[in-house]
Amino acid sequence: MPKSPRDHDHDHDHHSGLAADLELMMRRNLARRQALSWLLAGGSAALLVGCGGGSSDTADATAGSGSSSSSSSSGGTSTGSCIADPTETNGPYPSDGSNTVNGAVSNVLQQSGVVRSDIRSSFGGSTNTAGGVPLTLQLSVVNSNNSCAALAGYAIYLWHCTREGGYSLYSSGIQGENYLRGVQVTDANGAATFTTIFPGCYSGRYPHIHFEVYPSLSMATLYTNRVLTSQLAMPRDICSTVYSNASGYSASTANLSQVTTSSDGVFGDNSSAQIAQMTPTLAGSVTAGYDGTVVIGVPV
């Protein structure tokens, strides 16, 4: 039977479709061969980079990790970041009952009036005030053996030299004074604040402030009860600014130029981490005075 026009059209569509399918298969095979050639010629390196294995991605990941770590550790002293402050000498002028002046035991800790925040003036027999650039210093006492937990109710005895480099109760001309000495009790946050003056720099020593820590106010009457004796190292840049611009510190500039924390007989054996913790963070000016903070790590 002769084929109808519809049958011819069907045969034509069948042959045309078969030809198109064959052409498509040939194109796909060619594309695969080209892709394989590209891969063998170096596309594998690009593929690895695209998958995150390239050096640039590794560098970015490292840089990102470093930035994250750096930012998370900034923002001030965090819990668990403190170290124990090293024990240092109380020096020849402590007035904590450990030595004598003119044959008599010197112990300001047993005098009424020694517990005070502002230590710029003498108390008791004299009310004279030590001159100098104002300094307000907050000391935070923490337990370096227990994640830097605040030590509340501890007593801090703090003392230091005048702007001229002398010590009350000991130095010639000011043995009748007891200024720049005082005791404070730490609050619930382990903090105690003293208002004083910026200490001078005398020959042979780097600028410093002495302190002793006692387990309670009732125990802060004799040096044998202390749990830590140490010193604070004043920031060198602030020292230079004060000594060069404030009156009364004329001898300190020359004395400071002859000593560093490394060459100092007390601070010289301390690590950089210890010196960093023993150095208060200060802000202010010669005219307005300075405010500062420091963490005292006590291993109890």
JOQUITA-V343763 format. One record per residue. N is the residue number from 1. RES is the residue in three letters. OMEGA is omega in whole degrees, 0 to 359 (999 if undefined). Layout:
N;RES;OMEGA  N;RES;OMEGA
//
This chain:
1;MET;179  2;PRO;181  3;LYS;177  4;SER;176  5;PRO;179  6;ARG;178  7;ASP;177  8;HIS;178  9;ASP;181  10;HIS;178  11;ASP;179  12;HIS;180  13;ASP;181  14;HIS;180  15;HIS;180  16;SER;180  17;GLY;179  18;LEU;179  19;ALA;180  20;ALA;180  21;ASP;178  22;LEU;179  23;GLU;180  24;LEU;179  25;MET;179  26;MET;180  27;ARG;180  28;ARG;178  29;ASN;178  30;LEU;180  31;ALA;178  32;ARG;179  33;ARG;179  34;GLN;179  35;ALA;179  36;LEU;178  37;SER;179  38;TRP;181  39;LEU;180  40;LEU;183  41;ALA;179  42;GLY;179  43;GLY;181  44;SER;180  45;ALA;179  46;ALA;180  47;LEU;178  48;LEU;178  49;VAL;180  50;GLY;180  51;CYS;177  52;GLY;182  53;GLY;182  54;GLY;182  55;SER;182  56;SER;178  57;ASP;179  58;THR;179  59;ALA;180  60;ASP;180  61;ALA;178  62;THR;180  63;ALA;179  64;GLY;179  65;SER;179  66;GLY;180  67;SER;180  68;SER;180  69;SER;181  70;SER;183  71;SER;182  72;SER;182  73;SER;181  74;SER;176  75;GLY;175  76;GLY;181  77;THR;180  78;SER;179  79;THR;179  80;GLY;184  81;SER;184  82;CYS;172  83;ILE;179  84;ALA;175  85;ASP;180  86;PRO;175  87;THR;179  88;GLU;179  89;THR;175  90;ASN;175  91;GLY;183  92;PRO;186  93;TYR;188  94;PRO;186  95;SER;177  96;ASP;180  97;GLY;185  98;SER;178  99;ASN;185  100;THR;173  101;VAL;182  102;ASN;176  103;GLY;181  104;ALA;178  105;VAL;179  106;SER;180  107;ASN;179  108;VAL;182  109;LEU;181  110;GLN;179  111;GLN;177  112;SER;180  113;GLY;183  114;VAL;178  115;VAL;183  116;ARG;180  117;SER;179  118;ASP;185  119;ILE;184  120;ARG;181  121;SER;173  122;SER;177  123;PHE;181  124;GLY;185  125;GLY;180  126;SER;176  127;THR;179  128;ASN;183  129;THR;177  130;ALA;180  131;GLY;178  132;GLY;179  133;VAL;182  134;PRO;178  135;LEU;174  136;THR;188  137;LEU;176  138;GLN;178  139;LEU;178  140;SER;182  141;VAL;183  142;VAL;180  143;ASN;182  144;SER;177  145;ASN;184  146;ASN;175  147;SER;177  148;CYS;177  149;ALA;181  150;ALA;178  151;LEU;181  152;ALA;176  153;GLY;175  154;TYR;180  155;ALA;178  156;ILE;172  157;TYR;184  158;LEU;176  159;TRP;179  160;HIS;183  161;CYS;176  162;THR;178  163;ARG;178  164;GLU;178  165;GLY;179  166;GLY;179  167;TYR;177  168;SER;181  169;LEU;184  170;TYR;189  171;SER;180  172;SER;178  173;GLY;180  174;ILE;177  175;GLN;178  176;GLY;179  177;GLU;173  178;ASN;178  179;TYR;183  180;LEU;174  181;ARG;179  182;GLY;181  183;VAL;174  184;GLN;178  185;VAL;182  186;THR;180  187;ASP;182  188;ALA;179  189;ASN;181  190;GLY;186  191;ALA;174  192;ALA;185  193;THR;177  194;PHE;172  195;THR;185  196;THR;175  197;ILE;179  198;PHE;183  199;PRO;176  200;GLY;178  201;CYS;178  202;TYR;187  203;SER;175  204;GLY;181  205;ARG;172  206;TYR;181  207;PRO;188  208;HIS;174  209;ILE;179  210;HIS;171  211;PHE;173  212;GLU;179  213;VAL;179  214;TYR;183  215;PRO;178  216;SER;179  217;LEU;181  218;SER;179  219;MET;184  220;ALA;180  221;THR;182  222;LEU;187  223;TYR;182  224;THR;180  225;ASN;185  226;ARG;176  227;VAL;176  228;LEU;170  229;THR;182  230;SER;181  231;GLN;174  232;LEU;176  233;ALA;183  234;MET;180  235;PRO;187  236;ARG;182  237;ASP;178  238;ILE;177  239;CYS;181  240;SER;181  241;THR;181  242;VAL;185  243;TYR;182  244;SER;188  245;ASN;182  246;ALA;180  247;SER;177  248;GLY;183  249;TYR;189  250;SER;182  251;ALA;186  252;SER;182  253;THR;180  254;ALA;180  255;ASN;181  256;LEU;182  257;SER;184  258;GLN;184  259;VAL;173  260;THR;177  261;THR;181  262;SER;181  263;SER;181  264;ASP;182  265;GLY;179  266;VAL;184  267;PHE;188  268;GLY;182  269;ASP;181  270;ASN;177  271;SER;179  272;SER;178  273;ALA;178  274;GLN;179  275;ILE;179  276;ALA;180  277;GLN;182  278;MET;181  279;THR;180  280;PRO;171  281;THR;186  282;LEU;174  283;ALA;179  284;GLY;181  285;SER;178  286;VAL;182  287;THR;184  288;ALA;185  289;GLY;184  290;TYR;174  291;ASP;182  292;GLY;179  293;THR;176  294;VAL;179  295;VAL;179  296;ILE;180  297;GLY;181  298;VAL;181  299;PRO;181  300;VAL;999
//
